[in-house]
Protein backbone atom coordinates (compact mmCIF):
# COMPACT_ATOMS: atom_id res chain seq x y z
CA UNK A 1 0.00 0.00 0.00
CA UNK A 2 1.24 3.44 -0.85
CA UNK A 3 2.20 5.52 2.16
CA UNK A 4 1.59 9.16 1.55
CA UNK A 5 -0.27 11.88 3.34
CA UNK A 6 -3.67 12.96 2.18
CA UNK A 7 -3.79 16.65 2.86
CA UNK A 8 -7.16 17.78 1.58
CA UNK A 9 -10.75 16.56 1.40
CA UNK A 10 -10.81 16.29 -2.39
CA UNK A 11 -7.81 13.96 -2.43
CA UNK A 12 -9.40 11.86 0.32
CA UNK A 13 -12.62 11.51 -1.68
CA UNK A 14 -10.69 10.61 -4.81
CA UNK A 15 -8.69 7.96 -2.96
CA UNK A 16 -11.86 6.56 -1.37
CA UNK A 17 -13.51 6.25 -4.80
CA UNK A 18 -10.41 4.64 -6.29
CA UNK A 19 -10.35 2.03 -3.53
CA UNK A 20 -14.08 1.34 -3.87
CA UNK A 21 -13.68 0.83 -7.62
CA UNK A 22 -10.73 -1.52 -7.05
CA UNK A 23 -12.78 -3.52 -4.52
CA UNK A 24 -15.71 -3.79 -6.94
CA UNK A 25 -13.39 -5.07 -9.67
CA UNK A 26 -11.88 -7.68 -7.35
CA UNK A 27 -15.39 -8.73 -6.30
CA UNK A 28 -16.35 -9.28 -9.95
CA UNK A 29 -13.18 -11.33 -10.56
CA UNK A 30 -13.78 -13.41 -7.43
CA UNK A 31 -17.40 -14.09 -8.41
CA UNK A 32 -16.27 -15.22 -11.87
CA UNK A 33 -13.73 -17.57 -10.33
CA UNK A 34 -16.29 -19.03 -7.91
CA UNK A 35 -18.79 -19.48 -10.75
CA UNK A 36 -16.18 -21.26 -12.86
CA UNK A 37 -15.29 -23.60 -9.99
CA UNK A 38 -18.97 -24.37 -9.31
CA UNK A 39 -19.61 -25.11 -12.98
CA UNK A 40 -16.52 -27.31 -13.36
CA UNK A 41 -15.98 -28.92 -9.96
CA UNK A 42 -16.39 -32.45 -11.33
CA UNK A 43 -13.86 -32.13 -14.11
CA UNK A 44 -11.46 -30.24 -11.85
CA UNK A 45 -11.66 -33.09 -9.33
CA UNK A 46 -11.11 -35.79 -11.95
CA UNK A 47 -8.23 -33.91 -13.59
CA UNK A 48 -6.55 -33.36 -10.24
CA UNK A 49 -6.68 -37.10 -9.59
CA UNK A 50 -5.23 -38.03 -12.98
CA UNK A 51 -2.58 -35.31 -12.90
CA UNK A 52 -1.45 -36.65 -9.53
CA UNK A 53 0.15 -39.54 -11.39
CA UNK A 54 3.63 -38.97 -12.67
CA UNK A 55 3.66 -41.74 -15.22
CA UNK A 56 1.41 -43.13 -17.89
CA UNK A 57 1.76 -46.53 -16.23
CA UNK A 58 0.26 -45.23 -12.98
CA UNK A 59 -2.64 -43.71 -14.91
CA UNK A 60 -3.16 -46.95 -16.82
CA UNK A 61 -3.08 -49.01 -13.61
CA UNK A 62 -5.64 -46.73 -12.02
CA UNK A 63 -7.99 -46.91 -15.02
CA UNK A 64 -7.61 -50.69 -15.11
CA UNK A 65 -8.48 -50.86 -11.41
CA UNK A 66 -11.47 -48.58 -11.87
CA UNK A 67 -12.83 -50.56 -14.80
CA UNK A 68 -12.14 -53.85 -13.05
CA UNK A 69 -14.00 -52.90 -9.90
CA UNK A 70 -16.91 -51.49 -11.90
CA UNK A 71 -17.29 -54.17 -14.56
CA UNK A 72 -19.68 -56.42 -12.62
CA UNK A 73 -21.91 -53.48 -11.81
CA UNK A 74 -21.98 -52.41 -15.45
CA UNK A 75 -22.93 -55.92 -16.57
CA UNK A 76 -25.65 -56.07 -13.92
CA UNK A 77 -27.08 -52.73 -15.03
CA UNK A 78 -27.29 -53.99 -18.60
CA UNK A 79 -28.81 -57.36 -17.78
CA UNK A 80 -30.86 -56.99 -14.58
CA UNK A 81 -33.53 -54.41 -15.32
CA UNK A 82 -35.48 -55.10 -12.10
CA UNK A 83 -32.57 -54.11 -9.86
CA UNK A 84 -31.20 -51.31 -12.01
CA UNK A 85 -31.33 -48.72 -9.19
CA UNK A 86 -29.37 -50.91 -6.80
CA UNK A 87 -26.86 -51.74 -9.53
CA UNK A 88 -26.39 -48.05 -10.35
CA UNK A 89 -25.78 -47.39 -6.66
CA UNK A 90 -23.21 -50.18 -6.58
CA UNK A 91 -21.47 -48.73 -9.64
CA UNK A 92 -21.40 -45.26 -8.11
CA UNK A 93 -20.02 -46.72 -4.88
CA UNK A 94 -17.25 -48.54 -6.76
CA UNK A 95 -16.26 -45.43 -8.69
CA UNK A 96 -16.28 -43.17 -5.64
CA UNK A 97 -14.32 -45.72 -3.60
CA UNK A 98 -11.68 -46.00 -6.32
CA UNK A 99 -11.42 -42.23 -6.69
CA UNK A 100 -11.16 -41.65 -2.95
CA UNK A 101 -8.57 -44.36 -2.51
CA UNK A 102 -6.58 -42.63 -5.26
CA UNK A 103 -6.80 -39.27 -3.49
CA UNK A 104 -5.88 -40.70 -0.10
CA UNK A 105 -2.81 -42.64 -1.37
C-alpha positions as CSV (number, residue, x, y, z in Angstrom):
1,X,0.0,0.0,0.0
2,X,1.2,3.4,-0.8
3,X,2.2,5.5,2.2
4,X,1.6,9.2,1.6
5,X,-0.3,11.9,3.3
6,X,-3.7,13.0,2.2
7,X,-3.8,16.6,2.9
8,X,-7.2,17.8,1.6
9,X,-10.7,16.6,1.4
10,X,-10.8,16.3,-2.4
11,X,-7.8,14.0,-2.4
12,X,-9.4,11.9,0.3
13,X,-12.6,11.5,-1.7
14,X,-10.7,10.6,-4.8
15,X,-8.7,8.0,-3.0
16,X,-11.9,6.6,-1.4
17,X,-13.5,6.2,-4.8
18,X,-10.4,4.6,-6.3
19,X,-10.4,2.0,-3.5
20,X,-14.1,1.3,-3.9
21,X,-13.7,0.8,-7.6
22,X,-10.7,-1.5,-7.0
23,X,-12.8,-3.5,-4.5
24,X,-15.7,-3.8,-6.9
25,X,-13.4,-5.1,-9.7
26,X,-11.9,-7.7,-7.3
27,X,-15.4,-8.7,-6.3
28,X,-16.3,-9.3,-10.0
29,X,-13.2,-11.3,-10.6
30,X,-13.8,-13.4,-7.4
31,X,-17.4,-14.1,-8.4
32,X,-16.3,-15.2,-11.9
33,X,-13.7,-17.6,-10.3
34,X,-16.3,-19.0,-7.9
35,X,-18.8,-19.5,-10.7
36,X,-16.2,-21.3,-12.9
37,X,-15.3,-23.6,-10.0
38,X,-19.0,-24.4,-9.3
39,X,-19.6,-25.1,-13.0
40,X,-16.5,-27.3,-13.4
41,X,-16.0,-28.9,-10.0
42,X,-16.4,-32.4,-11.3
43,X,-13.9,-32.1,-14.1
44,X,-11.5,-30.2,-11.8
45,X,-11.7,-33.1,-9.3
46,X,-11.1,-35.8,-11.9
47,X,-8.2,-33.9,-13.6
48,X,-6.5,-33.4,-10.2
49,X,-6.7,-37.1,-9.6
50,X,-5.2,-38.0,-13.0
51,X,-2.6,-35.3,-12.9
52,X,-1.4,-36.6,-9.5
53,X,0.2,-39.5,-11.4
54,X,3.6,-39.0,-12.7
55,X,3.7,-41.7,-15.2
56,X,1.4,-43.1,-17.9
57,X,1.8,-46.5,-16.2
58,X,0.3,-45.2,-13.0
59,X,-2.6,-43.7,-14.9
60,X,-3.2,-46.9,-16.8
61,X,-3.1,-49.0,-13.6
62,X,-5.6,-46.7,-12.0
63,X,-8.0,-46.9,-15.0
64,X,-7.6,-50.7,-15.1
65,X,-8.5,-50.9,-11.4
66,X,-11.5,-48.6,-11.9
67,X,-12.8,-50.6,-14.8
68,X,-12.1,-53.9,-13.1
69,X,-14.0,-52.9,-9.9
70,X,-16.9,-51.5,-11.9
71,X,-17.3,-54.2,-14.6
72,X,-19.7,-56.4,-12.6
73,X,-21.9,-53.5,-11.8
74,X,-22.0,-52.4,-15.5
75,X,-22.9,-55.9,-16.6
76,X,-25.7,-56.1,-13.9
77,X,-27.1,-52.7,-15.0
78,X,-27.3,-54.0,-18.6
79,X,-28.8,-57.4,-17.8
80,X,-30.9,-57.0,-14.6
81,X,-33.5,-54.4,-15.3
82,X,-35.5,-55.1,-12.1
83,X,-32.6,-54.1,-9.9
84,X,-31.2,-51.3,-12.0
85,X,-31.3,-48.7,-9.2
86,X,-29.4,-50.9,-6.8
87,X,-26.9,-51.7,-9.5
88,X,-26.4,-48.0,-10.3
89,X,-25.8,-47.4,-6.7
90,X,-23.2,-50.2,-6.6
91,X,-21.5,-48.7,-9.6
92,X,-21.4,-45.3,-8.1
93,X,-20.0,-46.7,-4.9
94,X,-17.2,-48.5,-6.8
95,X,-16.3,-45.4,-8.7
96,X,-16.3,-43.2,-5.6
97,X,-14.3,-45.7,-3.6
98,X,-11.7,-46.0,-6.3
99,X,-11.4,-42.2,-6.7
100,X,-11.2,-41.6,-3.0
101,X,-8.6,-44.4,-2.5
102,X,-6.6,-42.6,-5.3
103,X,-6.8,-39.3,-3.5
104,X,-5.9,-40.7,-0.1
105,X,-2.8,-42.6,-1.4
